[in-house]
């Protein structure tokens, strides 16, 4: 009985830690931007098939719900991701899913050349330069990585980052722990100031993938 209780407690602690880490990442490098125009950038995940895969479908839903509370804004949704082995760009597959499955009829732009997160950010910059608020949508660790890359490439635009609705308590509850562990590995080379929680004043940082 004691062993079973101990394992249950350890499991609950692990799940709670995974939730906390993902919550923390979702609030890093974002501010309280104001203005009337907004870009929601949805990052693609490798998708060799002819339709959006599970992860890309979730990212599209998270992107659409990220604009739900801001209906008064002039919002554009940017799907970013180039072609994989299937030959169709991830951006196109996500846009098709948003329209056909979710009935989204808002403004959509496609960035369909990127093969890495660094390229995602490089290639969406011309599409977000004129907006007041920028949201980047993905799993929390990946979205934070992209925000840090925007800060490195264009700190003036990164100062306009606000939080997307890509973290919700209890969502992906079984996957939060492995996502947290994987995220720690992916973010291992980032400086502490690139993972901070408080709104920040952008400063020039050295560029590089």
C-alpha positions in Angstrom: 0.0 0.0 0.0 2.8 2.4 0.9 4.6 1.7 -2.3 1.4 2.3 -4.3 0.8 5.5 -2.5 4.3 6.7 -3.0 4.1 6.0 -6.7 0.8 7.8 -6.9 2.3 10.8 -5.1 5.4 10.7 -7.4 3.1 10.6 -10.5 1.1 13.5 -9.3 4.2 15.6 -8.6 5.6 14.8 -12.0 2.3 15.8 -13.7 2.2 18.9 -11.6 5.8 19.8 -12.5 5.0 19.3 -16.2 2.0 21.6 -16.0 4.0 24.3 -14.2 6.9 24.2 -16.6 4.6 24.5 -19.6 2.6 27.3 -17.9 5.8 29.1 -17.2 7.0 28.8 -20.8 3.7 30.1 -22.1 4.2 33.3 -20.2 7.8 34.0 -21.0 9.0 36.8 -23.3 5.5 38.3 -23.7 4.1 41.6 -22.6 0.8 43.4 -22.4 0.7 44.9 -25.9 -2.0 47.3 -27.0 -3.2 48.5 -30.3 -5.8 47.6 -32.9 -4.0 45.2 -35.2 -2.7 41.7 -34.4 -1.0 38.8 -36.1 -1.4 35.2 -34.8 1.5 33.1 -36.2 0.8 29.4 -36.1 3.9 27.3 -36.6 3.8 24.0 -38.5 5.0 20.6 -37.4 6.5 18.1 -39.9 3.6 16.8 -41.9 4.4 14.3 -44.7 0.7 13.4 -45.3 -1.9 15.0 -47.5 -3.9 16.4 -44.6 -3.0 18.2 -41.4 -1.7 15.8 -38.8 -2.8 15.6 -35.1 -0.3 18.1 -33.9 -0.9 20.6 -36.7 -4.7 20.3 -36.2 -4.2 21.1 -32.5 -2.0 24.1 -33.3 -4.6 25.4 -35.7 -7.3 25.2 -33.1 -5.0 26.9 -30.6 -4.4 29.6 -33.1 -8.0 30.2 -33.8 -9.0 30.3 -30.1 -6.1 32.8 -29.5 -8.1 35.4 -31.3 -11.4 34.6 -29.7 -11.2 37.2 -27.0 -10.0 39.9 -29.3 -12.8 40.1 -31.9 -12.5 43.9 -31.9 -9.0 43.7 -33.4 -8.0 43.6 -37.0 -6.4 40.2 -36.9 -4.6 38.2 -39.4 -3.7 34.5 -38.9 -0.4 33.4 -40.5 0.3 29.8 -41.0 4.0 29.1 -41.3 5.7 25.9 -42.6 7.2 24.7 -45.8 6.7 21.5 -47.8 7.8 18.1 -46.4 8.2 14.8 -48.1 4.5 14.9 -49.1 5.1 17.9 -51.3 2.4 20.1 -49.8 3.4 23.0 -47.5 2.5 22.7 -43.8 1.1 26.2 -44.1 -1.4 25.1 -46.8 -2.5 22.0 -44.9 -3.2 24.1 -41.8 -5.0 26.7 -43.7 -7.2 24.1 -45.4 -8.0 22.5 -42.0 -8.9 25.9 -40.5 -11.3 26.6 -43.3 -12.8 23.1 -43.9 -13.0 21.7 -40.4 -13.3 24.9 -38.3 -15.1 27.1 -40.7 -12.6 29.9 -40.2 -13.2 32.7 -42.7 -10.9 35.4 -41.3 -7.8 36.9 -42.9 -5.2 34.2 -43.6 -1.7 34.6 -44.9 0.6 31.7 -45.8 4.4 31.5 -45.2 5.2 28.3 -47.1 9.0 28.2 -47.4 10.3 27.5 -43.9 12.0 24.3 -42.9 13.2 25.3 -39.4 11.9 27.4 -36.5 14.6 30.0 -37.3 13.3 30.2 -40.9 9.7 30.4 -39.6 10.6 33.6 -37.8 12.8 35.0 -40.6 10.1 34.5 -43.2 7.1 35.8 -41.3 8.8 39.1 -40.3 7.6 40.9 -43.5 4.1 39.8 -42.6 4.1 41.1 -39.1 6.0 44.3 -39.3 2.9 46.5 -39.4 0.9 45.0 -36.5 0.7 46.2 -32.9 0.4 42.8 -31.3 2.1 39.5 -32.2 1.1 36.0 -30.9 3.1 32.9 -31.7 1.3 29.6 -31.4 2.7 26.1 -30.8 3.5 23.9 -27.9 4.8 26.2 -25.1 8.5 25.3 -25.4 8.5 25.6 -29.2 6.5 28.9 -29.1 9.0 30.2 -26.5 11.9 29.2 -28.8 10.3 31.1 -31.7 9.7 34.2 -29.5 13.4 34.1 -28.5 14.4 33.9 -32.1 12.2 36.9 -32.9 13.9 38.7 -30.1 17.3 37.9 -31.6 16.4 38.8 -35.1 14.1 41.8 -34.5 13.9 43.0 -30.9 11.7 45.9 -32.0 9.0 43.4 -33.1 9.6 41.1 -30.2 8.6 44.0 -27.9 5.1 43.5 -29.4 4.7 39.9 -28.3 1.7 39.0 -26.3 0.5 35.6 -25.0 -1.3 33.2 -27.2 -3.9 30.7 -25.9 -1.7 27.7 -26.5 -1.6 26.6 -22.8 -4.6 25.5 -20.8 -4.5 23.6 -17.5 -5.3 20.0 -18.0 -4.9 20.0 -21.8 -2.4 17.4 -23.0 -2.3 16.3 -19.4 -0.6 13.0 -20.1 1.8 14.6 -22.6 2.8 17.6 -20.4 5.6 15.8 -18.7 7.3 14.4 -21.8 6.7 17.8 -23.5 8.4 19.5 -20.5 11.4 17.2 -20.6 11.7 17.5 -24.4 11.4 21.3 -24.0 14.2 21.5 -21.5 16.4 19.7 -23.9 15.4 22.0 -26.9 15.9 25.1 -24.8 19.1 24.1 -23.2 21.2 26.6 -25.2 19.0 29.6 -24.4 20.0 32.3 -21.9 18.1 32.9 -18.7 16.9 36.3 -20.0 15.4 34.5 -23.0 13.1 32.5 -20.7 12.0 35.3 -18.3 8.4 35.7 -17.3 8.0 39.5 -16.8 7.3 41.9 -19.7 10.6 43.0 -21.0 12.3 45.8 -22.7 13.8 44.5 -25.9 17.5 45.0 -26.4 19.6 44.0 -29.3 20.9 40.5 -29.1 23.3 38.6 -31.2 21.6 36.8 -34.1 22.1 33.2 -34.9 20.0 30.0 -35.1 
